[in-house]
Amino acid sequence: MLKAYPAIFLKEDSGYSVSFPDLKGCFTEGDTLEEAIEMAQEALGLYLVSLEERGLSVPASSGPFSVACEENEFISFVYTRIEQYRRNGTLQEVALSV
């Protein structure tokens, strides 16, 4: 299943940090924009699978115009296929394989 959530990308001196306003505690970073996008896809997939495995509900994704950003930030939707993070069984096994 393809999931999409808005992510806030913050340009920093050493690269980019990424947070998901809809997903409390879900964040990552990358040295380049390409790496930050890749890491955001992985963080999103692992976070959503973790919620499901713990029996928690997956929050709805905000719309494209409901998230605000500040200076040195931009918003982009991040897409991930959560099946690939379930492939190895438990989340712990997936986390160790990445």
C-alpha positions in Angstrom: 0.0 0.0 0.0 1.4 3.4 -1.0 1.3 6.0 1.8 2.0 9.7 1.4 2.6 12.3 4.2 3.8 15.9 4.1 7.3 16.3 5.3 9.1 19.5 6.3 12.6 19.7 5.0 14.9 22.1 6.8 18.1 23.2 5.1 21.0 23.2 7.7 24.7 23.8 7.4 25.4 20.0 7.3 22.5 18.9 5.1 18.8 18.5 5.6 16.6 17.5 8.6 13.2 16.1 7.9 10.1 15.9 10.2 6.5 14.8 9.6 3.9 17.1 11.2 1.3 14.3 11.3 3.6 11.7 12.9 4.9 12.8 16.3 8.5 11.7 16.8 9.1 10.7 13.1 12.1 12.5 11.8 15.4 11.8 10.0 18.2 13.6 8.2 20.5 13.4 5.3 23.7 15.0 4.1 22.2 15.8 0.6 18.6 16.4 -0.5 18.6 13.1 -2.3 19.8 11.3 0.8 17.2 13.1 3.0 14.4 12.1 0.7 15.5 8.5 0.7 15.9 8.5 4.5 12.5 10.1 4.9 10.9 7.3 2.8 12.5 4.7 5.0 11.6 6.5 8.3 8.0 6.9 7.2 7.7 3.2 6.3 9.3 2.0 9.5 7.2 4.4 11.6 3.9 3.3 10.0 4.7 -0.4 10.3 5.6 0.2 13.9 2.2 1.8 14.6 0.4 -1.1 13.0 2.4 -3.8 14.8 1.7 -2.1 18.1 -2.1 -2.0 17.3 -2.1 1.8 17.1 -4.1 3.7 14.6 -2.3 5.3 11.7 -3.0 9.1 11.6 -4.6 10.6 8.5 -2.3 12.5 6.2 -2.7 16.3 6.2 -3.6 18.0 2.9 -1.0 19.9 0.9 -2.2 23.3 2.1 -2.6 22.6 5.8 1.1 22.5 6.7 3.1 25.7 7.1 6.8 26.1 7.0 9.3 28.7 8.1 12.4 30.3 6.6 14.9 27.7 5.3 12.2 25.1 5.1 10.1 23.6 2.4 7.3 21.0 2.3 7.1 18.0 0.1 5.0 14.9 0.2 7.0 11.7 0.9 5.8 8.4 -0.4 6.6 5.0 0.8 5.3 1.4 0.3 4.9 0.0 3.8 4.9 -3.7 2.5 8.6 -3.6 2.0 9.1 -2.9 5.7 6.9 -5.8 6.6 8.6 -8.2 4.3 11.1 -9.7 6.8 8.5 -10.3 9.5 8.8 -8.2 12.6 9.8 -4.5 12.6 12.9 -5.5 14.7 14.1 -7.7 11.9 13.4 -5.0 9.3 15.3 -2.4 11.3 18.3 -4.7 11.5 18.3 -5.4 7.8 18.4 -1.8 6.6 
